[in-house]
């Protein structure tokens, strides 16, 4: 049956990029095999036709072997779109089976094998001589980071970092204590002047006419004086967190005493003057 099989002389050899696009096409006959340089990331497609007795696909293949070496790669043919047979070879296939390709290892022979995948029993027709060349450097995809850059970033993140130092705002320069006390005294002068004017015009700032609730009135005014003294201490020396634990209970007690004192006036307790009258 193999004697009746005839390999058509016209061949078409296509170099295909890693993305699948056809870069270069060679059309020639089996009488004059070509020398082709195939880069590392490219593939080689050999398209051929067989006439005569129908040959099963598993009996048509391309064989790539290195000159002077028994190693070879067999790529079984498949049907292409135009009905011809097609075999594909890439350097990745060779490296996966035999290891990395070393520079200057010579040429590889490409054959079309009819009848059997073994070079010893198949009918071999030489179609090309391959020379290996380094693959082109592919540009990085948008948004991706090169491997070397990623390795450098990881190494940098794992290295010891310098100690963290904080730069605080320089402390503000405070005014002298005598100036601060003088300013406090000046702010209290309007209050002292107001009390003096009230006494001058006959305001009751000394005595209280309530006889039964005099202690409540005294405690209330003591609370008011205490609140003023606490605010004065806050102004001169202490901060808010130190003042609040003292100020809150004093203010609460003063408010309660004020409510109690106001209720005395509301219920109309008689004063000492009313009793003498």
C-alpha positions in Angstrom: 0.0 0.0 0.0 2.9 2.4 0.7 4.3 1.9 -2.8 1.1 3.4 -4.2 1.3 6.4 -1.9 2.9 9.5 -3.5 4.0 12.6 -1.6 3.2 15.7 -3.6 6.4 17.6 -4.2 4.9 21.0 -3.4 5.3 22.0 0.3 4.3 24.9 2.4 6.3 25.7 5.5 4.9 28.4 7.8 6.5 30.1 10.8 4.0 30.9 13.5 4.4 33.3 16.4 3.7 32.5 20.0 0.3 34.2 19.6 -0.7 32.0 16.7 -0.3 34.5 13.8 1.6 33.4 10.7 4.8 35.4 10.3 6.4 33.9 7.2 5.5 31.3 4.6 7.9 29.3 2.4 6.6 27.4 -0.7 8.9 25.1 -2.4 9.3 21.5 -3.5 10.8 18.4 -1.8 13.7 18.5 -4.3 15.3 21.5 -2.7 14.9 21.5 1.1 15.4 25.0 2.7 17.4 26.1 5.6 15.2 27.9 8.1 16.0 29.8 11.3 13.3 29.2 13.9 13.3 31.4 17.0 12.7 29.9 20.4 9.1 31.0 20.9 8.0 30.3 17.4 6.5 27.2 15.8 7.0 25.5 12.5 4.1 24.2 10.5 4.7 21.9 7.5 1.7 21.5 5.1 1.8 18.7 2.5 -0.5 16.5 0.5 -0.5 12.8 -0.2 -2.0 11.3 -3.4 -2.8 7.7 -4.1 -4.1 5.3 -1.6 -5.8 7.0 1.4 -3.3 7.2 4.2 -4.5 7.2 7.9 -3.5 10.3 9.8 -1.5 8.2 12.3 0.7 7.1 9.4 1.6 10.6 8.3 3.8 12.8 10.5 6.8 15.1 10.5 10.0 14.0 12.3 12.6 16.4 13.7 16.0 15.1 14.6 19.3 16.6 15.3 22.2 15.8 13.0 24.4 13.1 14.4 21.9 12.3 17.2 19.4 9.5 17.7 16.9 11.9 19.5 13.9 12.9 17.5 10.5 14.4 17.9 7.5 13.0 16.1 4.5 15.3 15.3 1.5 13.5 13.8 -0.2 15.2 11.0 -3.7 16.7 11.2 -6.1 17.9 8.6 -5.8 21.6 7.8 -8.6 23.9 6.6 -7.6 23.4 2.9 -7.7 19.6 3.2 -4.0 19.1 3.2 -2.0 17.4 6.0 -0.2 19.6 8.6 2.4 18.8 11.2 3.6 21.3 13.8 6.9 21.5 15.7 8.1 23.9 18.4 11.3 24.2 20.4 9.2 23.9 23.6 8.4 20.3 22.6 12.0 19.5 22.2 13.1 21.1 25.5 10.2 19.4 27.4 11.5 16.0 26.3 15.2 16.4 26.0 16.1 19.4 28.1 17.2 23.0 27.3 18.9 23.7 24.0 22.5 24.7 24.3 23.8 27.4 21.9 25.7 26.2 18.8 24.3 22.6 18.9 24.2 22.4 15.1 21.2 22.0 12.8 18.1 19.9 13.0 16.7 17.9 10.0 12.9 18.0 9.3 11.4 15.0 7.5 8.0 14.0 6.3 7.4 10.4 7.4 4.8 8.2 5.6 3.8 4.8 6.9 5.2 4.8 10.4 6.4 7.2 13.1 9.7 5.4 13.4 12.5 6.8 11.2 13.8 3.3 10.5 10.7 1.9 8.9 8.9 5.0 7.5 9.4 6.5 4.1 11.3 9.7 4.9 11.4 12.8 2.7 13.7 15.7 3.9 11.9 19.0 3.7 14.0 21.5 5.8 17.0 22.2 7.9 16.4 24.1 11.2 18.7 26.4 13.1 17.8 27.4 16.6 17.8 31.1 17.5 16.9 32.9 20.8 13.3 34.0 21.0 12.3 37.7 20.8 11.8 39.5 24.1 8.0 40.0 24.4 6.9 43.4 25.7 5.2 43.2 29.1 1.4 43.3 29.1 -0.2 46.5 30.3 -0.5 46.6 34.1 2.0 43.8 34.6 5.3 44.1 36.6 8.5 42.5 35.2 9.7 39.5 37.2 13.0 41.2 38.1 11.2 44.2 39.4 8.9 42.0 41.5 11.9 40.1 42.9 13.6 43.4 43.8 10.4 44.7 45.5 10.0 41.5 47.6 13.7 41.6 48.6 13.4 45.2 49.5 10.3 44.6 51.6 12.1 41.8 53.5 15.3 43.8 54.3 15.7 45.6 57.6 14.3 49.0 57.6 15.8 52.0 59.4 14.3 53.0 62.7 11.3 55.2 62.5 11.9 58.7 63.9 9.1 61.2 64.6 9.5 64.9 64.3 7.4 66.7 66.8 6.3 70.3 66.7 8.6 72.4 68.9 7.1 73.4 72.2 5.5 76.8 72.2 7.2 79.5 74.2 5.1 80.4 77.2 4.8 83.9 78.6 6.4 84.7 81.9 4.4 83.9 85.1 4.2 87.6 86.3 2.6 88.6 83.0 0.1 85.8 83.2 -0.9 86.7 86.8 -1.2 90.4 85.9 -3.5 89.5 83.0 -5.6 87.4 85.3 -5.9 90.3 87.8 -6.9 92.6 85.0 -9.7 90.2 83.8 -11.1 90.2 87.4 -11.2 93.9 87.7 -14.6 94.3 86.0 -16.1 91.9 88.5 -14.7 93.7 91.5 -15.8 97.0 90.0 -19.4 95.6 89.5 -19.6 94.5 93.1 -18.3 98.0 94.3 -21.0 99.7 92.2 -23.7 97.4 93.5 -22.7 98.2 97.1 -22.6 101.9 96.3 -26.1 101.9 95.0 -27.5 99.9 98.0 -27.6 96.3 96.6 -27.9 93.6 99.2 -24.5 91.8 99.0 -23.8 91.3 102.7 -26.8 90.0 104.6 -29.8 87.8 103.8 -33.2 88.2 105.4 -34.0 84.5 105.5 -33.8 83.1 108.9 -34.8 79.4 108.5 -32.8 78.8 105.3 -29.7 80.9 106.0 -27.5 77.8 105.9 -28.8 76.9 102.4 -28.0 80.4 101.1 -24.6 80.3 102.6 -23.8 76.9 101.1 -25.1 78.0 97.7 -22.9 81.1 97.6 -20.0 79.1 98.8 -20.5 76.8 95.9 -20.5 79.7 93.5 -17.3 81.0 94.9 -15.9 77.5 94.7 -16.7 77.2 91.0 -15.0 80.6 90.3 -12.0 79.4 92.3 -11.8 76.1 90.3 -11.9 78.0 87.0 -9.2 80.3 88.2 -7.0 77.3 89.1 -7.7 75.9 85.6 -6.6 79.1 84.1 -3.4 79.3 86.1 -2.1 75.8 86.4 -4.2 72.7 85.9 -5.6 71.1 82.7 -9.1 70.1 81.9 -8.8 66.4 82.9 -7.5 67.4 86.4 -10.2 70.0 86.9 -13.3 68.0 85.8 -13.3 65.4 88.7 -13.5 68.4 91.2 -15.7 70.8 89.1 -18.5 68.3 88.3 -19.5 67.5 91.9 -19.1 71.1 93.1 -21.3 72.3 90.2 -23.9 69.6 90.8 -24.1 70.5 94.5 -24.4 74.2 93.8 -27.2 73.6 91.3 -29.1 71.5 93.9 -28.6 74.1 96.6 -29.8 76.8 94.1 -33.0 74.8 93.4 -33.6 74.4 97.1 -33.0 78.1 97.8 -35.4 79.0 94.9 -38.1 76.9 96.3 -37.9 78.8 99.6 -38.6 82.0 97.8 -41.4 80.3 95.9 -43.2 79.1 99.0 -43.0 82.7 100.5 -41.1 82.3 103.7 -41.3 85.4 105.9 -38.2 87.4 106.4 -37.0 88.9 109.6 -38.3 92.4 108.6 -41.8 91.0 108.1 -41.8 89.5 111.6 -40.6 92.8 113.3 -43.3 94.7 111.4 
